[in-house]
Amino acid sequence: MTEEKRRSRATEAFFGRRRGKTLKPRQAEQLGRLLPAWKIDLTEPAPAGLADLFDHAPQLVLLEIGFGGGEHLLHRALESPETGFIGVEPFVNSMAKFVASAGDAGVTNVRLYDDDATQLLDWLPDACLDGIDLLYPDPWPKMRHWKRRFVNEVNLDRFARVLKPGARFRFASDIDTYVNWTLRHIYAHPDFDWPARNASDWRTPYEGWPGTRYEAKALREGRTPAYLTFRRK
């Protein structure tokens, strides 16, 4: 693949490298065994109802984009076994870490996608999700990289299409410029509102929040996280 073609791919827009250190043998084995069973196949037509992706026909289906180490996704999946969770993470090492942890914990209510989240969003049927989480996404702090930030008009259009009316989009970050960027895009979008009334609405972690390693790093370095919750009109 040429450099020009590589940089034109949507997958290059929102995340960086795909792989880190060589996987440990056990992680590699579990990734090779469990990911094919849990991975969503976009070459197949999307089901009319996302409950069909799962063995237990969940009433609620939630999506987490860029789950990193998977602490939050694993916590939520164990906490709410009746709910279906879809996780997207293109970084191989993070996916392997989550799959190993989920396999050890006996999780059965997750489905995964290991490439560009926009591909999955475009595959999903209309009004099929009960919530989307985008937690501590890469802030791409340099101005020349802002076009790589996942929150933008086009992706908010994607969110609006796949979220049910009244469903929520949650965004957490410790980077003030990205928080402000997100708020500006939400205010400009006709399909979302921000029901916060006072500072505690965005300074208080989400109910049942387990914390993440990214959050722990932010707190160690003196940055204050914001926990924003938006509603699909």
C-alpha positions in Angstrom: 0.0 0.0 0.0 1.5 3.4 -1.0 2.0 6.1 1.6 -0.6 8.3 -0.3 -3.2 5.5 -0.1 -2.3 4.7 3.5 -2.9 8.3 4.7 -6.2 8.5 2.8 -7.8 5.7 4.8 -10.3 6.6 7.4 -8.5 4.5 9.9 -5.5 6.9 9.8 -7.7 9.8 10.8 -8.5 9.0 14.4 -5.8 6.8 15.9 -2.1 6.2 15.5 -0.1 3.0 15.7 -1.8 -0.3 15.6 0.6 -2.5 17.5 3.1 -2.2 20.4 5.3 -4.8 22.1 5.1 -8.5 21.1 2.2 -10.2 22.8 2.8 -12.7 25.5 2.1 -16.2 24.4 -1.0 -16.6 26.6 -2.4 -13.2 25.3 -1.8 -14.2 21.7 -3.5 -17.6 22.3 -6.6 -16.0 23.8 -6.7 -13.3 21.2 -6.6 -15.8 18.4 -9.2 -18.0 20.1 -11.7 -15.5 21.5 -11.6 -12.5 19.2 -13.0 -14.5 16.2 -15.9 -15.6 18.3 -16.7 -12.1 19.5 -15.7 -10.0 16.5 -18.5 -8.3 14.5 -18.3 -9.3 10.8 -19.0 -6.2 8.7 -19.1 -8.3 5.6 -22.4 -9.6 6.8 -25.6 -7.5 6.7 -26.3 -5.7 9.9 -29.2 -7.4 11.8 -32.4 -5.4 12.1 -32.0 -5.6 15.9 -28.6 -5.6 17.6 -29.8 -8.1 20.2 -29.3 -10.7 17.4 -25.6 -10.2 17.8 -25.6 -11.7 21.3 -26.6 -15.1 22.7 -28.8 -13.6 25.5 -30.9 -11.2 23.4 -30.2 -8.1 25.5 -32.8 -5.3 25.9 -30.0 -2.7 25.9 -27.0 -2.4 23.7 -24.1 0.0 24.5 -21.1 0.9 22.4 -17.7 2.0 23.8 -15.3 3.5 21.2 -11.5 3.2 21.9 -11.7 1.2 25.2 -7.9 1.2 25.7 -7.0 -1.2 28.5 -10.6 -2.2 28.8 -11.0 -1.5 32.5 -14.3 0.3 32.0 -15.8 -2.1 29.4 -15.0 -5.2 31.5 -16.4 -3.6 34.7 -19.6 -2.6 32.9 -20.0 -6.0 31.2 -19.6 -7.8 34.6 -21.8 -5.4 36.4 -24.7 -5.6 33.8 -24.7 -9.2 32.3 -28.2 -8.6 30.9 -26.9 -5.7 28.7 -25.0 -6.2 25.4 -21.8 -4.3 25.0 -19.9 -3.5 21.8 -16.3 -2.4 22.2 -14.1 -0.9 19.5 -10.3 -0.8 19.9 -7.8 -0.9 16.9 -4.7 -1.2 19.0 -3.8 -4.8 19.1 -2.1 -4.9 22.5 -5.1 -3.2 24.2 -7.5 -5.6 22.4 -5.4 -8.6 23.5 -5.4 -7.3 27.1 -9.1 -7.0 27.2 -9.8 -10.3 25.5 -7.6 -12.1 28.0 -9.2 -10.4 31.0 -12.8 -10.9 29.7 -12.0 -14.6 28.9 -10.7 -15.1 32.4 -13.7 -13.4 33.9 -16.2 -15.6 31.9 -17.7 -12.6 30.1 -20.2 -13.6 27.4 -22.1 -10.3 26.7 -19.5 -8.5 24.6 -18.9 -8.1 20.9 -15.8 -6.5 19.5 -14.5 -4.6 16.5 -10.7 -4.1 16.0 -10.6 -1.5 13.3 -11.9 2.0 12.5 -15.0 2.8 14.6 -16.5 4.8 11.7 -16.7 1.6 9.7 -18.8 0.0 12.4 -21.0 3.1 12.9 -21.8 3.1 9.2 -22.7 -0.6 9.3 -25.1 -0.3 12.2 -28.8 0.1 11.5 -30.6 3.3 12.4 -31.6 4.0 16.0 -30.1 0.8 17.4 -28.0 1.9 20.3 -28.9 2.9 23.9 -25.7 4.7 24.5 -22.2 5.5 23.2 -19.1 6.0 25.4 -16.0 7.9 24.2 -13.8 7.9 27.3 -10.4 9.6 27.4 -9.9 9.6 23.6 -6.6 10.7 22.1 -6.8 14.5 22.3 -4.4 15.1 19.4 -3.2 18.3 21.1 -1.3 19.9 18.2 -3.5 22.1 16.1 -2.4 20.5 12.9 -3.8 17.2 14.2 -7.2 18.5 15.4 -8.8 17.0 12.3 -8.0 13.6 13.8 -10.1 14.2 16.9 -13.0 11.7 16.9 -15.6 14.4 17.9 -16.5 16.3 14.7 -19.6 17.1 12.8 -19.5 14.0 10.6 -19.1 11.6 13.5 -21.8 13.4 15.5 -24.0 12.8 12.5 -23.1 9.1 12.7 -23.9 9.1 16.4 -27.2 10.8 15.9 -28.2 8.2 13.2 -27.5 5.1 15.3 -28.6 6.3 18.8 -32.2 5.9 19.9 -34.1 9.1 20.8 -33.2 9.9 24.3 -30.1 7.8 24.3 -26.9 9.3 25.8 -23.5 10.0 24.4 -20.9 10.2 27.2 -17.5 11.9 26.7 -14.8 12.0 29.4 -11.4 13.8 29.1 -8.8 15.5 31.2 -7.8 17.8 28.3 -9.6 21.2 28.6 -9.1 22.1 25.0 -10.8 18.8 23.9 -13.6 19.3 26.4 -14.3 22.8 25.0 -13.9 21.5 21.5 -16.6 18.8 22.2 -19.0 21.3 23.8 -18.7 23.6 20.8 -19.5 20.8 18.4 -22.4 19.6 20.5 -23.9 23.1 20.7 -23.6 23.4 17.0 -25.3 20.0 16.3 -29.1 20.0 16.1 -29.6 16.4 17.4 -27.9 16.7 20.8 -28.3 18.7 23.9 -26.3 18.9 27.2 -28.7 18.7 30.2 -26.0 19.7 32.8 -27.2 22.3 35.3 -24.1 22.9 37.5 -20.5 22.0 37.8 -21.1 18.8 39.7 -22.9 17.4 36.6 -19.5 17.2 34.8 -17.1 17.0 37.7 -18.7 14.0 39.3 -17.7 10.6 37.8 -20.4 8.5 36.2 -22.4 6.3 38.5 -20.5 3.0 39.1 -17.4 4.5 37.5 -14.4 2.1 38.0 -11.7 4.6 36.9 -9.2 3.9 34.1 -5.4 4.0 33.9 -5.7 7.1 31.7 -7.7 8.9 34.4 -5.2 7.8 37.1 -2.4 9.3 35.1 -4.3 12.6 34.6 -4.9 12.8 38.4 -1.3 12.1 39.2 -0.3 14.9 36.8 -2.7 17.4 38.3 -5.4 17.5 35.5 -9.1 17.5 36.4 -11.3 15.2 34.4 -14.6 16.2 32.9 -17.5 13.7 32.6 -19.9 15.0 30.0 -23.2 13.4 29.2 -25.2 14.4 26.1 -28.7 13.4 25.1 -29.9 12.4 21.6 -33.0 14.5 21.0 
